[in-house]
Amino acid sequence: MRALVIGVDLGDPDYAAHADEFLLLARSAGARVVEHITARRDRPDPALFIGSGKVAEIADKVAEHQPSIILFDQPLGPAQQRNLERALKCRVVDRVALILDIFALRAQSHEGKLQVELAQLQHLSTRLTGRWTHLERQQGGSGIRGPGESQLELDRRMISRRMKLLRERLARVRRQRQTQRRGRVRSGVLSVSLVGYTNAGKSTLFNALTRAEAYAADKLFATLDTTVRRLWVEGAGQVVVSDTVGFIRDLPPTLIAAFRATLEETVMADLLLHVIDAASPLRDEHIIEVNKVLEDIGAQDIPRVLVYNKIDQTGHQPRIDRDDHGTIARVLLSAQTREGLEGVRQAIVEYSEIAGNNSFNV
């Protein structure tokens, strides 16, 4: 898929990192970037997000490269997207839709697919223009339109009905998870959840700890479905470890809402292992972004250990750092080479002793 990438710098001091991350998102979605164009503005244009002069420049590039898609690294309003598509005569996808597309590509479980579809429909519902006739074919064609009902009204009604059904199914999944958690609580099992910025190495660490085979790859959002495994840790006994979706800056609110059932594995954990890419120059910014999401989902007060991963790329030696109270606060390791893995196990043992069998979350 040939893609023209448009970056819009609105004065963000971290814009360079934002732009690099968006290019990674584009490539993770399978796009072949033919050119990256940057526009600078003080504020978005209400009609086109960018100025008419920049639109004319992009139109020339479209004629030159013949891309199949134009990717904008900012969220666009429905009217802005429509106006750009009319002006450029090419499909336009903004940052939110691109992330949704990646999630749709990666989701494997039934629950994950339900969550992605709900988020996509929430995004689509604000962008209906009467052209979505494919929705009628999905619902069986003729015989479903009421008297005097326009195609746009029909599409909206079908989307609303489908979203209601998806929410009901996800609610059932949520109840099933709560039942499973209550069973773990009654059996006194410590719950540990891996969290972190996307591509920090959570799935690699999960596989190293549990000897599982969760999908791990050097790409953004390699893991979308929560994977749960039981693990025996000497000194702590049975432990349940969860590998969750990676976070990213400005995660679309629709995704946070749609993935609530998955993120509850994080909210209900006794201990969070915050996995950080120690080799990334943006690791401090990534920590801040993850902390923002944890606060958004109500997990800010759960005890956590910072796990600095990928030290095989930094030259650091594996070690454990403690806070002023003597509690393990940071572990340096390489999940890929398994150096320093014992530090994570030690952290789990010490937190299991602190928590005790009677203080687990319900």
C-alpha positions in Angstrom: 0.0 0.0 0.0 1.6 3.2 -1.2 1.1 6.0 1.4 1.8 9.7 1.5 2.3 10.7 5.1 1.3 14.3 6.2 2.8 15.5 9.5 1.2 18.6 11.1 3.4 20.4 13.7 1.2 22.4 16.0 4.1 23.7 18.1 4.6 20.6 20.3 8.2 20.5 21.6 8.1 16.7 21.3 6.8 16.8 17.7 9.8 15.0 16.2 9.2 12.0 18.4 5.5 12.2 17.6 6.4 12.2 13.8 8.8 9.3 14.1 6.2 7.3 16.1 3.6 7.9 13.4 5.9 6.6 10.7 6.3 3.4 12.8 2.5 3.2 13.0 2.2 3.5 9.3 4.8 0.8 8.6 3.2 -1.4 11.2 0.0 -1.1 9.3 1.7 -2.3 6.1 2.1 1.0 4.4 5.0 1.8 2.1 5.7 5.5 2.7 6.5 7.2 -0.6 7.0 10.7 0.9 6.7 12.5 4.3 5.4 16.1 4.1 5.4 18.3 7.2 3.1 21.3 7.7 3.5 23.8 10.5 0.6 25.7 11.9 -0.3 27.6 15.1 -3.8 26.0 15.1 -5.8 23.7 12.8 -7.8 25.2 10.0 -11.5 24.5 10.6 -12.1 23.3 7.1 -9.0 21.5 6.0 -6.9 21.2 9.2 -3.9 22.5 7.1 -3.9 25.6 4.8 -5.1 25.7 1.2 -1.6 26.3 0.0 -0.3 23.1 1.7 -3.3 21.2 0.2 -2.2 22.4 -3.3 1.3 21.2 -2.6 0.1 17.8 -1.4 -2.2 17.5 -4.5 0.9 17.9 -6.7 2.6 15.1 -4.7 -0.5 12.9 -5.1 -0.3 13.4 -8.9 3.5 12.5 -8.8 3.4 9.5 -6.5 -0.2 8.1 -7.1 -0.5 6.9 -3.5 -3.5 4.7 -2.6 -3.9 6.5 0.7 -2.9 9.7 2.6 -2.1 9.3 6.3 -2.4 12.3 8.6 -0.6 12.2 11.9 -3.3 14.2 13.7 -6.9 13.3 14.5 -9.2 14.9 11.9 -12.8 16.0 12.3 -15.4 14.4 10.0 -15.8 17.5 7.9 -12.0 18.1 7.6 -11.6 14.5 6.4 -14.3 14.8 3.8 -13.0 18.2 2.6 -9.5 16.8 2.2 -10.7 13.8 0.3 -12.6 16.0 -2.1 -9.6 18.3 -2.6 -7.0 15.6 -3.0 -9.2 13.0 -4.7 -7.6 10.3 -2.5 -8.6 8.4 0.6 -7.5 10.2 3.8 -6.9 8.3 7.1 -6.2 10.1 10.3 -4.2 8.9 13.3 -7.2 7.5 15.1 -8.4 5.5 12.1 -4.8 4.2 11.5 -4.5 2.9 15.0 -7.9 1.3 14.7 -6.8 -0.4 11.5 -3.7 -1.8 13.2 -5.8 -3.1 16.0 -8.1 -4.8 13.5 -5.1 -6.4 11.9 -3.6 -7.7 15.2 -6.7 -8.8 17.1 -6.8 -12.6 17.4 -9.3 -13.6 20.2 -13.0 -13.3 19.9 -13.0 -10.7 22.6 -10.3 -8.7 20.9 -12.2 -8.6 17.6 -15.4 -7.5 19.4 -13.5 -4.7 21.1 -11.9 -3.5 17.8 -15.2 -3.6 15.9 -16.9 -1.5 18.6 -14.2 1.1 18.5 -14.3 1.2 14.7 -18.1 1.7 14.7 -17.8 4.4 17.3 -15.3 6.2 15.0 -17.4 5.6 11.9 -20.7 6.8 13.4 -19.4 10.4 13.4 -18.4 10.1 9.8 -21.5 8.9 8.0 -22.3 10.9 4.9 -24.9 8.7 3.2 -22.3 6.8 1.1 -22.0 3.7 3.4 -24.3 1.6 1.3 -22.2 -1.5 2.1 -23.9 -1.5 5.5 -27.2 -2.4 3.9 -25.6 -5.4 2.1 -24.2 -6.6 5.4 -27.6 -6.6 6.9 -29.3 -8.5 4.2 -30.3 -6.0 1.6 -33.9 -5.2 0.7 -36.7 -5.5 3.1 -35.0 -3.7 6.0 -35.6 -0.1 5.1 -38.6 1.6 6.7 -41.0 3.8 4.7 -39.5 7.1 3.9 -36.2 6.3 5.7 -33.1 7.7 4.1 -29.9 5.6 3.6 -28.1 7.7 6.0 -30.7 7.2 8.7 -30.7 3.5 8.0 -27.0 3.2 8.3 -27.0 5.1 11.6 -29.7 2.8 13.0 -27.8 -0.3 11.9 -24.6 0.9 13.5 -26.4 1.8 16.7 -28.0 -1.7 16.8 -24.7 -3.4 16.2 -22.9 -1.3 18.8 -25.5 -2.2 21.4 -25.1 -5.9 20.6 -21.3 -5.6 20.9 -21.5 -3.9 24.2 -23.8 -6.7 25.5 -21.3 -9.3 24.4 -18.4 -7.5 25.9 -20.4 -7.1 29.2 -20.7 -10.9 29.3 -17.0 -11.2 28.8 -16.4 -8.8 31.6 -18.7 -10.8 33.9 -16.7 -14.0 33.0 -13.5 -12.2 33.9 -14.8 -11.1 37.2 -15.9 -14.7 38.0 -12.4 -15.9 37.1 -10.8 -13.2 39.3 -13.0 -14.1 42.3 -11.8 -17.7 41.9 -8.2 -16.6 41.9 -8.8 -14.4 45.0 -10.4 -17.2 46.9 -7.4 -19.4 46.1 -5.0 -16.7 47.4 -3.3 -16.3 44.0 -1.2 -13.1 43.4 -2.1 -11.3 40.2 0.7 -9.6 38.3 0.1 -7.5 35.2 2.7 -6.4 32.6 2.1 -2.9 31.4 4.2 -0.5 29.3 4.5 1.5 26.2 4.0 -0.4 22.9 7.1 -2.3 21.7 8.8 -2.1 25.1 9.2 -5.9 25.2 6.3 -7.0 27.5 5.4 -10.1 25.5 9.1 -11.2 25.4 9.3 -10.8 29.2 6.0 -12.6 29.5 7.3 -15.5 27.5 10.5 -15.6 29.4 8.7 -15.7 32.8 6.0 -18.2 31.9 7.6 -20.1 29.1 4.5 -19.3 27.0 4.5 -18.5 23.3 2.6 -15.2 23.2 3.2 -13.4 19.9 6.2 -11.0 20.2 7.5 -8.9 17.4 9.5 -5.7 16.9 6.5 -3.6 15.8 3.9 -1.4 17.4 0.9 -3.1 19.0 2.1 -6.6 18.4 0.0 -7.7 21.4 -3.7 -6.7 21.6 -5.3 -9.6 23.4 -4.7 -10.1 27.1 -2.9 -13.4 27.7 -3.0 -14.9 31.2 -0.8 -17.7 32.5 -0.2 -19.3 35.9 3.3 -19.3 37.1 5.0 -21.0 40.1 7.4 -18.7 41.8 9.5 -20.2 44.6 8.6 -18.2 47.7 5.4 -16.8 46.3 3.6 -19.9 45.2 1.1 -19.7 42.3 1.0 -16.4 40.5 -1.2 -15.3 37.7 0.7 -13.2 35.1 -1.2 -11.1 32.4 0.3 -9.6 29.3 -1.7 -6.6 28.1 -2.0 -4.2 25.2 0.8 -1.6 25.0 0.0 2.0 25.5 0.8 4.9 23.2 0.6 8.7 23.5 -2.8 10.2 22.8 -4.5 6.8 22.7 -8.0 7.3 21.1 -10.6 7.6 23.9 -12.8 5.2 22.0 -10.1 2.5 22.3 -9.7 3.1 26.1 -13.5 2.6 26.4 -13.8 -0.3 24.1 -10.9 -2.2 25.7 -12.2 -1.7 29.2 -12.6 -5.4 29.7 -9.0 -6.1 28.7 -7.6 -3.3 30.7 -9.4 -4.5 33.8 -6.7 -7.1 34.1 -4.5 -4.2 34.9 -6.9 -2.4 37.2 -7.5 -5.6 39.2 -3.8 -6.6 39.5 -2.0 -6.8 42.9 1.3 -5.7 41.3 2.2 -4.0 38.0 5.4 -4.6 36.2 5.9 -1.5 34.2 8.2 -2.6 31.3 10.3 0.1 29.8 12.5 0.1 26.7 15.8 1.1 28.3 17.4 1.6 24.8 14.8 4.2 23.7 15.9 7.8 24.0 12.2 8.6 24.7 11.9 6.2 27.7 11.2 9.0 30.2 8.4 10.4 28.0 7.0 6.9 27.5 6.9 6.4 31.3 4.8 9.6 31.6 2.4 8.5 28.9 1.9 5.1 30.5 1.3 6.7 33.9 -1.4 8.9 32.3 -3.2 5.9 30.9 -2.9 4.0 34.3 -4.5 7.0 35.9 -7.3 7.2 33.3 -8.3 3.6 34.0 -8.0 3.9 37.8 -4.8 1.9 38.3 -2.6 4.7 39.6 -2.5 3.4 43.2 -1.5 -0.2 42.4 2.1 -1.1 43.5 4.4 -1.2 40.6 8.0 -2.1 39.8 9.8 -0.4 36.9 11.4 -3.0 34.7 14.1 -1.6 32.4 14.2 -4.0 29.5 16.7 -4.4 26.6 19.8 -3.7 28.6 21.6 -6.0 26.1 21.3 -2.9 23.8 22.6 -0.4 26.3 25.6 -2.0 27.9 24.1 -1.9 31.4 24.4 -4.9 33.8 21.4 -6.5 35.3 20.6 -5.3 38.8 17.9 -4.4 41.4 17.4 -0.9 42.8 15.6 -0.3 46.0 13.8 2.8 47.3 14.4 4.5 50.7 12.2 1.8 52.4 14.2 -1.1 51.0 11.4 -2.1 48.6 12.4 -3.1 45.1 11.6 -0.2 42.8 13.5 -0.9 39.7 14.9 -4.0 37.9 17.3 -3.9 35.0 17.2 -6.9 32.7 17.1 -8.3 29.1 14.0 -10.4 28.5 15.6 -11.4 25.2 18.8 -12.9 26.7 17.0 -13.6 30.1 19.8 -11.8 32.0 18.4 -10.3 35.2 15.2 -12.3 35.0 15.7 -13.4 38.6 15.2 -9.8 39.7 11.6 -9.8 38.5 11.0 -13.1 40.4 12.5 -11.6 43.5 10.2 -8.6 43.2 7.2 -10.8 42.9 8.2 -12.8 46.0 8.7 -9.6 48.1 5.4 -8.1 47.0 3.6 -11.3 47.7 4.9 -11.2 51.3 3.8 -7.5 51.6 0.4 -8.2 50.2 -0.4 -11.3 52.1 -3.2 -13.7 51.2 -6.0 -11.5 52.7 -5.3 -8.3 50.9 -5.7 -9.2 47.3 -8.1 -7.2 45.1 -11.6 -8.3 44.5 
